[in-house]
Amino acid sequence: MESLALLVSLIMLTMFVSGIAALLLTFRKTRALSNVTVKPLQRILTIVLAGISLVIGHQIYNNVNSAGGKIIGGFGIAIALVALYRVFKK
């Protein structure tokens, strides 16, 4: 049972860290000289991290019957959607 609890905590940690990292990457300003190389890489990394958070959050939201699981999954989904919105609105 300890290994199951460890696995669940690692999955949730992955969801939270990737979602928050994707959101923080959208706030990073790039200089004009580095715009050509850094901006596309920043967008790709943000999309990948937000996708990870979105998928894990969706799985947690749909597979758990408790209200706490729905809130945790919804938090991961919300962070990912905000990060994706900030990437594609520019």
Steps between C-alpha positions, in 0.01 A plus 500: 500500500790735559612461140149582376490816710844596370388443140188712544697780662752495212221518243338794678837672544563462126162656422550798731864569409446475125190721513662768712822489294297542180317796651823662620655462155221713355600792725865497389593794278750448218733761358490598133830328418398168652146509359593295194628197690362521852137587429415187295677274750318670785165448327573133425611431857194677637268297276666172601488576872141624482407187305647278771308687769181493293515125435580404860241743637237361263578143606479588868177696449328218310623198697446619858155506656577725798461876504863548602622309196277706274638823649861387462442387141314821422790703638742326263265550206445868585872577525566328167217682324616839629855429382378387157277808472794728578713326234244512220353845563828669399 
